[in-house]
Amino acid sequence: MDRRRTSLVLLLLFVLCSGVAIVVSGSRPGLEQGLAPALVQSVGYGFALVAGLLLVSSADERNGSRLGGVVLGSLAVLVLLDLLAEPGPNIGAGFVQLVGLVVIMVATIRLALGIAGERAR
């Protein structure tokens, strides 16, 4: 199986996990989040990590390696943010998290378009 297709599926699973973590987190009071949102997001981070590593290791695809680097860089920022940010409302951390998620989303869309473009040929 093509590594880029596997990476695309893993990135879509990351997006799904991130969405579920946001919904679960939003349904609970601010400082009483519990373990569920962090656990779901951690699983999503695992999916994104494997996807990024697969993309970086695809030596035949220059664009895939670049997208993998973008995914891994954004993922590192997101994980560090989760580890270092204080719990509770923080507009700066929320903005950085939003930017990181959007960057991974754009990389996922570019990957999907690249795969679809090759398939159309």
C-alpha positions in Angstrom: 0.0 0.0 0.0 1.2 3.5 -0.8 2.6 5.2 2.3 0.9 8.5 1.4 -2.5 6.8 1.4 -1.9 5.3 4.8 -0.7 8.7 6.0 -3.9 10.3 4.7 -6.0 7.8 6.6 -4.0 8.4 9.8 -4.2 12.1 9.4 -8.0 11.8 9.0 -8.1 9.7 12.2 -6.1 12.5 13.9 -8.7 15.1 12.8 -11.5 12.8 14.1 -9.8 12.3 17.5 -9.2 16.1 17.7 -12.8 16.8 17.0 -14.0 14.2 19.6 -11.6 15.6 22.2 -12.9 19.2 21.6 -16.5 18.1 21.9 -15.8 16.1 25.1 -13.8 19.0 26.5 -16.6 21.5 25.7 -19.2 19.4 27.4 -17.5 19.6 30.7 -16.9 22.6 33.1 -13.6 24.5 32.6 -11.4 23.1 35.3 -13.1 19.7 35.6 -12.1 18.2 32.2 -11.0 14.8 33.5 -8.8 12.4 31.6 -11.0 11.6 28.6 -10.2 14.7 26.3 -6.5 14.3 26.9 -6.6 10.6 26.3 -8.5 10.9 23.0 -6.2 13.8 21.9 -3.1 11.6 22.8 -4.4 8.8 20.6 -4.8 11.4 17.8 -1.3 12.6 18.3 -0.1 9.0 17.9 -1.9 8.8 14.5 -0.4 12.1 13.4 3.1 11.0 14.5 3.0 7.8 12.5 1.5 9.7 9.5 4.3 12.3 9.6 7.0 9.7 9.9 5.6 7.7 7.0 5.5 10.9 4.9 9.1 11.8 5.8 10.3 8.3 5.1 8.7 8.3 1.6 12.0 9.1 -0.3 10.4 8.9 -3.7 8.0 11.8 -3.0 9.7 15.2 -2.3 6.3 16.8 -1.6 5.4 14.0 0.8 8.6 14.5 2.8 7.9 18.2 3.0 4.3 17.6 4.2 5.6 15.1 6.7 8.0 17.7 8.1 5.1 20.2 8.4 3.0 17.7 10.2 5.7 16.7 12.6 6.6 20.3 13.3 3.0 21.3 14.0 2.6 18.1 16.1 5.6 19.0 18.2 4.2 22.5 18.9 0.8 21.0 19.8 2.3 18.4 22.2 4.6 21.0 23.8 1.6 23.3 24.2 -0.4 20.5 25.9 2.5 19.8 28.2 3.5 23.3 29.1 0.3 25.4 29.0 -1.5 26.1 32.3 -5.0 24.5 32.6 -7.9 26.9 32.2 -8.7 29.7 29.8 -5.7 30.9 27.8 -6.4 32.8 24.6 -2.7 32.7 23.5 -2.4 29.0 23.9 -5.8 28.5 22.3 -4.7 30.5 19.3 -1.5 28.6 18.9 -3.4 25.3 19.1 -5.8 26.6 16.4 -2.9 27.5 14.1 -1.3 24.1 14.7 -4.5 22.3 13.9 -5.1 24.4 10.8 -1.6 23.7 9.5 -2.1 20.0 9.9 -5.5 20.3 8.2 -4.0 22.1 5.2 -1.3 19.5 4.9 -4.0 16.8 5.0 -5.9 18.5 2.2 -2.8 19.0 0.1 -2.0 15.3 0.6 -5.5 14.3 -0.4 -5.4 16.5 -3.5 -2.0 15.1 -4.5 -3.3 11.6 -4.3 -6.5 12.4 -6.1 -4.5 14.2 -8.9 -2.3 11.2 -9.4 -5.3 8.9 -9.6 -7.0 11.1 -12.2 -4.0 10.7 -14.6 
